[in-house]
Amino acid sequence: MKSVNLDGKPITPSKVICIGRNYVDHIHELGNEMPDDMVVFLKPNSAISNELISFHQEPLHYEGEICLMVIGGEFRAVGFGLDLTKRQLQGKLKTKGLPWERAKAFDGSAVMGDFVSIDNLDDSLSLKLTIDGELIQQGGVDLMMYKPQQILESLKQHFTLEDGDIVMTGTPKGVGEIKARSVFEGSVSISVQKQATQELISNTWVVK
């Protein structure tokens, strides 16, 4: 079973639950329809990785996301993750009305950085993704269609949430194809003053 680090100690999620189409600009970016309800799909434990790759049967696309970890039935830790997608295959599956798992839940498709504990979820929580030093994605809770507490309450109606389970909360605009040897840096921050932020966690990956 694959593990991630929480406050420097390994913890093993039973699953990764992903929220799709949670940022309006990203929905428009991909030309998708606005959903009537929360879009939810799963990645198995075998999808978790700490390595970022550019190819798995076809070129892969990145989606940077705020990731929240469940402890004791609540979101108690935060990290940055990358939802990897086989965009060509996903397009074919969507056209035929078929499930996305082959395009979204393959081995290595949930690239996770480290997690840190948080006492309370703040609506100022935001992510930033740079590629080769250039800011590519930025967004956070204030732009989400479904906020973390709404997500948690909805998921509890359908799934048993085990300690360590990870919820990927969706991606803002700026997704694209992963290029080999690129350097990705993803971080999660929170506001501490009116115009100041505190970085909670940052991780760097060199694409293989």
C-alpha positions in Angstrom: 0.0 0.0 0.0 1.2 3.5 -0.9 1.7 6.1 1.9 2.1 9.9 2.2 3.8 11.9 4.8 1.8 13.8 7.5 3.9 16.0 9.7 6.9 13.9 8.7 5.3 10.5 9.5 3.9 8.0 7.0 0.2 7.5 6.8 -1.6 5.2 4.3 -4.8 6.4 2.7 -7.4 3.8 1.7 -8.5 6.0 -1.2 -8.3 9.3 -2.9 -11.6 11.1 -3.6 -11.6 13.7 -6.3 -13.9 16.6 -6.9 -14.2 17.5 -10.6 -15.3 20.8 -12.2 -15.2 22.7 -8.9 -13.8 26.0 -10.5 -15.9 27.8 -13.0 -12.9 29.1 -15.1 -11.5 25.6 -15.4 -14.9 24.3 -16.6 -14.9 27.0 -19.3 -11.2 26.3 -20.1 -12.0 22.7 -21.1 -15.3 23.5 -22.7 -17.2 21.4 -20.3 -20.8 21.8 -19.3 -21.6 23.3 -15.9 -22.6 20.4 -13.6 -25.9 20.3 -11.8 -24.3 18.6 -8.8 -20.9 17.8 -7.4 -18.7 15.7 -9.7 -17.0 12.9 -7.7 -14.6 10.2 -8.8 -12.1 7.9 -7.0 -8.5 7.0 -7.4 -7.3 3.8 -5.6 -4.4 3.7 -3.2 -2.3 2.3 -6.1 -2.6 5.7 -7.9 -0.6 7.5 -5.2 2.9 8.5 -6.1 5.6 11.0 -5.2 7.1 10.9 -8.7 5.8 13.2 -11.6 5.9 11.6 -15.0 5.1 13.0 -18.4 3.9 9.9 -20.3 1.8 6.8 -19.5 0.6 5.2 -22.8 0.0 8.8 -24.0 1.1 12.4 -23.0 -0.2 13.3 -19.5 -1.8 16.6 -18.4 -1.4 18.1 -14.9 -4.1 19.6 -12.6 -2.8 21.2 -9.4 -5.1 20.8 -6.4 -5.5 21.6 -2.7 -5.6 18.2 -1.0 -7.3 17.7 2.3 -6.8 14.7 4.6 -9.5 13.1 6.8 -8.6 12.4 10.4 -11.4 11.5 12.8 -14.0 12.2 10.2 -12.9 15.8 9.6 -10.4 17.6 7.4 -7.4 17.9 9.7 -4.4 18.2 7.3 -3.6 19.9 4.0 -1.2 19.4 1.2 -0.6 20.0 -2.5 -1.3 17.3 -5.1 -1.3 16.8 -8.9 -4.2 15.0 -10.6 -2.7 13.5 -13.7 -5.0 12.9 -16.7 -4.8 11.0 -20.0 -6.7 13.9 -21.7 -7.0 12.1 -25.1 -8.4 9.0 -23.5 -10.7 11.0 -21.2 -12.1 12.8 -24.2 -13.0 9.6 -25.9 -14.6 8.1 -22.8 -16.6 11.3 -22.2 -17.9 11.3 -25.8 -19.1 7.7 -25.3 -20.6 8.4 -21.9 -18.2 6.0 -20.2 -16.5 6.2 -16.8 -13.2 8.2 -16.5 -11.2 5.7 -14.4 -8.8 4.6 -17.2 -7.9 8.2 -17.8 -7.8 9.3 -14.2 -7.1 6.4 -11.8 -4.1 4.7 -13.4 -1.0 4.0 -11.3 0.9 7.2 -10.5 -2.0 9.5 -11.4 -2.3 11.0 -7.9 1.1 12.8 -7.2 1.2 13.8 -3.6 3.4 16.1 -1.7 3.7 16.3 2.1 0.8 17.1 4.4 0.7 19.3 7.5 -1.9 19.3 10.2 -4.3 22.2 10.5 -6.5 23.2 13.4 -9.2 24.9 11.3 -10.0 25.2 7.6 -9.8 28.8 6.5 -11.6 30.1 3.5 -8.4 31.9 2.5 -6.7 28.6 1.8 -5.1 28.8 -1.7 -2.7 27.0 -4.0 0.0 28.1 -6.4 1.7 26.0 -9.1 4.8 27.2 -10.9 6.5 25.4 -13.8 10.1 26.2 -14.5 9.6 29.3 -12.3 6.6 30.6 -14.2 3.3 31.0 -12.3 0.8 28.7 -14.1 -2.1 28.0 -11.7 -3.4 30.0 -8.7 -6.7 29.7 -6.9 -8.4 28.6 -3.7 -11.4 28.1 -1.6 -12.9 31.4 -2.4 -13.2 30.4 -6.1 -14.6 26.9 -5.4 -18.2 26.1 -6.3 -18.3 23.6 -3.5 -16.4 24.6 -0.3 -14.5 22.0 1.8 -17.2 21.6 4.5 -19.9 21.1 1.8 -17.7 18.5 0.1 -17.1 16.7 3.4 -20.8 16.6 4.3 -21.7 15.3 0.9 -19.0 12.6 0.8 -20.0 11.3 4.2 -23.5 10.4 2.8 -21.9 8.0 0.3 -18.5 6.8 1.6 -16.9 5.6 4.8 -14.0 8.0 5.3 -11.0 6.3 6.9 -8.2 8.1 8.7 -5.7 9.2 6.0 -8.1 9.4 3.1 -7.4 12.3 0.8 -9.9 14.6 -0.9 -8.6 16.4 -4.0 -10.8 19.5 -4.2 -10.6 20.4 -7.9 -8.3 22.5 -10.1 -8.3 26.1 -11.1 -7.6 27.2 -14.7 -4.2 26.7 -16.2 -4.0 23.0 -16.8 -1.9 21.6 -19.5 0.5 19.0 -20.9 3.4 17.8 -18.7 6.8 18.2 -20.4 9.8 16.0 -19.5 12.5 17.5 -17.3 10.2 20.4 -16.3 10.4 21.6 -12.7 7.0 21.8 -10.9 6.6 23.6 -7.6 3.3 23.4 -5.8 2.4 25.2 -2.6 -0.6 25.8 -0.3 -0.9 29.1 1.6 -3.3 30.8 4.0 -3.9 34.5 4.7 -2.6 35.8 8.0 -3.2 39.5 7.5 -5.2 41.6 5.0 -2.5 41.5 2.4 -0.1 38.8 3.7 0.0 35.1 3.3 1.7 32.2 5.2 2.9 29.3 3.1 1.9 26.0 4.8 3.6 23.5 2.6 5.6 23.5 -0.6 6.9 20.6 -2.7 9.1 20.4 -5.9 9.1 17.7 -8.5 11.4 17.2 -11.5 9.4 15.6 -14.3 10.6 12.2 -15.4 
